[in-house]
Amino acid sequence: MKKFTGFIAVFMAVLLCVPSVATVFAANTAYTAAAEEAQEENSAAAQPQTTAYDLQEGVYRVQYQNQVLTAVKGADGSLSPVFAEAQDADAQAFSVTKTEQGGYTVIHQSTQKALTAQDGTVVLSDWSGEQTQYWTPETAENGVVLLKSYAGAMLVSGEDGAAQLSGALPAESIVFEAVETAVQLEQHDNSEEETASYAANEDAAQKNSSAVIADGYYEIRSAVSGKNLEVYGVSTAGGAAVTQWYATGGKNQKWKVENQSDGTVRITNVNSGLVLDYNGTANQYEQWGWHGRANQRWSIIASGTQGNYFIRNMSDGRAMDVLYGNMNDGQYVTHYDFNGGVNQQWQFIKTDPDQTQVLPNGYYEIQSATSCKKLEIYGAGVLGGSIVTQWEATGGRNQKWYLEDQSDGTIRLTNVNSGLVLDYNSSTNQYEQWDWHGRA
């Protein structure tokens, strides 16, 4: 009993010396709230209060502390963004484009590399569309203009001039100095005759600089081959090649021309809704979704021949060219140094974007312009595989065809006698008749 009484006395003494659990919890809560408040105050002090900076899309030199952001090539061929002395060079031109997400992309004009925030540093890398490649121009309360990465860090210059990120408010503003958006043309090693022709076309272009193609829908036709610019295979996929082909009336040969606020032009394929794009890596014209950088912007300039125009890409000033003036259908549209030749001249022919038929649906006899003979199924055959030939006009049903327009701008030709369709058999390299399968 004495031991038990002693234990109770000791236990009561301990309780008197220890604060209650509620008291300890209340004290900890107050401490936590105070710590969080202090942390928020410190964070607010570290992150300057800013407002959006209204930066127009365009090509700029990006300056900080009287140095200009420059793409410098290393020994391994890689590019690094460095603030350096101002120079009249493509290495210091950046295309700044506003995105639908509200941020901006900053793309090196001549290499199409994107300014990218990477592990606390700044690099130039291939475009990926990730948030690390989006930037926001803002103005601090003290008037300093900032260029902030997606995470809020600000573009500054390191001690060695290397572009880097900082969480502290910079002492000086980022300055965006507009660069002339018209491509500066360079003289190439041409003969005297080529140089004179080049200069003459340049003068003509200047005189006709106001003759810009109005917004609207057009077929774009080569002045040398008479072929239309088209998206190959009626494709609607990004990356599909742009070629020349005989006029079909198809929507893949119709283009929407839209003049942009910076004087450049956007050219959109009616069939796919994708824009004409120069892929510098593949060195070919393709269609892609609009991102607004220089390789999707075009300069259309009147030539010395009425109705003919040069189409030049804003990424490097080179011209859309029919290789060697090739007259064949196919992938002969190429990207070439501007020379003012007729193979670099194009005609814009107004068109109805919804009208795809050259001939209305109906029954026809098809006659060769050379031989004046009729297209027919040989021997009035009704079997698949019967060959297609030319023959004197007989009035027979095997010389009559039903033309049907298809939704993709192509046509189907069905022989009236057999009910089978005109088909090209690549294995035998001849025209035959077969059941309709709808392939190309």
Secondary structure, DSSP 4 states (H G I P E B T S, - for coil): -HHHHHHHHHHHHHHHHS--HHHHHHHHHHHHHHHHHHHHHHHHHHS--EEE----SEEEEEEETTEEEEEEE-TTS-EEEEEE---SSGGG-EEEEE-TTS-EEEEETTT-PEEEEETTEEEEE-----GGG-EEEEEETTS-EEEEETTS-EEEE-TTSBEEEESSPPSS-EEEEE---SPPP---S--HHHHHHHHHHHHHHHHTTT-PPPSEEEEEEETTT-PEEEEGGG--STT-BEEEE-----GGG-EEEEE-TTS-EEEEETTT-PEEEEETTTTEEEEE-----GGG-EEEEE-SSTT-EEEEETTT--EEEEGGG--SSBS-EEEE-----GGG-EEEEE--TT---SS-SEEE--B-TTT-PEEEEGGG--STT-BEEEE-----GGG-EEEEE-TTS-EEEEETTT-PEEEEETTTTEEEEE------
